[in-house]
Amino acid sequence: MSIKITTATPADVPALFELVMALAHYEKLPHEVTGTPEDLARHLFGDRPYAEAIVARMDGKSVGFALFFHNFSTFLMRPGLYLEDLFVLPDYRGLGIGKALIQHLGKLARDRGCGRLEWMVLDWNEPAIQFYQRLGATLKPEWQLCRVTGDALNTLASDAIAT
């Protein structure tokens, strides 16, 4: 069984959405998935794409994915790639699929002149932490994720100075 990594196309949206749902269940967060396959398609392939995805296949079956987008480092003065999610179906773990996805993103980042490839990992996901460290990733415990969503985002936006 060989691993094939490809750039996602609109035809991959149903499989990507299923993989996103599998990820949400793994992280015990299916209640946080409020988007639809149509939302995913629009934001990956619409008039203004906000993210990109790659798909890992084995024997023609979609078994993993990585969803990512560009960010920018003001200190490096260079773009970066931010990996939003990486997931491999449990039955396919340990076969090198996750490593192949990360390596593909590393090559993409290098080829695009990015200064870094970054992502977050849940603090309880020890297998993922160890996997990322084996790949050479450095965990940055001094950095905390800040997030504003829902009503708090609406309140924040409502209080903005008109431009």
N, C-alpha and C positions, 0 to 999 in steps of 0.2 A: 504494500500500500504506500503510494507516494503522496506527499503533501504538495498541493498547488496553491499558491497565493496569487490572487488576482484583484485588480481594482474593481470595486463594486460598480454595477450598472443598475439601471432602473429595474431590470428583470430580477435582481437580487433582493429587492425590498421585502417581499414576503418572508424569505429565509432570514434576512437581517432582523426583521421584527420578531420572528420566533426566537432567534438567538438573544435579542434584547430581553424578551420575556423570561427566557431561561436564566439569564444573568440576574434579573430582578428577583426571581425566586431563590437563586443561590445566595443573594445578599439579603434575603428576607425582606424585600422591599417591593413586592409586586403592586402594592397599593399606591406607590408613587408613580407608576407608569400611567400617565394621563393622555399621552399622545397616541396617534393612530398610525397605521402604515402609510396613509396619505400624507400625514404630517412629515413623516420620515422621508418619503419620496420628495416632497416639496423642498425640504431643507437640504437634502443631498444633491438633488438634480434640477431644482427649479431655476427661475430667472436669476436668483442671487443665492447660490449655494453657500451654506454656512459651515459645512463640514464635509469630510471625505471618509470613505470606508474602504477597507480591504477585507476580503473573504478568504478563509482557509477551507480548502476542499480535500477530501480523501475519497477516492473512487466516485467522484462526481457529487458527493454529498457535502453540503455546507455544514462544517463542524466547528467553526470558530470565526471570529471577526475582530477587527480593531476599527474604532471610529476616532477620528482625529481632526484637528484644525490648526491653522497657523496662529501663533501669538507673536509677541515682540518683546525683546529684552532691551530696555533703555540703557543698561550698563554695557552690554555687548554691542549695541547698535546694530543688531541683526535679528532676523526672524528666527522663530523656533517652531517646533511642532509640539503640540500638546495632545497627548493621548487621553481621550475622555474615557474610553472603555476598551478593554481587551477581555475576551471571553472565549473559552474552549469548552465544548460540551464534556461533562464528566467522563463519559466512556472513552473519550479520545485524549485525555490528559496523559502526560508521560511519554508521548510519542514525538515530541519535538515541535508540535504545532505552535504553541505559545512562543517558543524561541524563534521559530521561523517568522511569525508575525512581527515580533519586536525587531528582528534583524532587517526585515523588509522596511520597517519604519525608519530604522537607523540609516539605511542606505538612502531612502527618500530624503531624510533630513540633510544628510551630507550632500547629496546631489543638488538639493535646492539651496545650498549655502546657509543652512540653519546653524546657529551657534549651539543649540541644545535640543534635546528631546526630553520632555517632562511628563509626569503623570502623578496621580495620587493613588494610594493603596489604603484600604481599611486597616486600622490597627490590629484587628482581630484575625486578619487573614495571613496567618504565619506562613503557610505554604507559598503564597504569592510573594511575601516579603523576602523569603529565602531565595526564591526563584529570581527575583529582580536583583538581589545582591549578587547572586552567582553570575549574572550578566554584566556586572560592573556598576549597577545603579547605586547612588548614594542617597540614603534617606535623610531628609532635612527636618528633624523633629522640632527645631526652633520655629518653623513656619506653621501657622494655623490657617485652615481654610475659613474664609468669611463668605457668607452666603445671605442674600436678601431675596426672598421669594414671596409670592402671594400677596396678602394684604400689606405686608411690610414694604414690598416693592411698590405697590400702588401708592402708599403713603409717601414714600421717599420721592417718587416721581411727581406727586402732586405738590410737594413743597419746593420743587425746583424753581429757580429764578427764570422767568420767561426770557427767551432770547429773540 
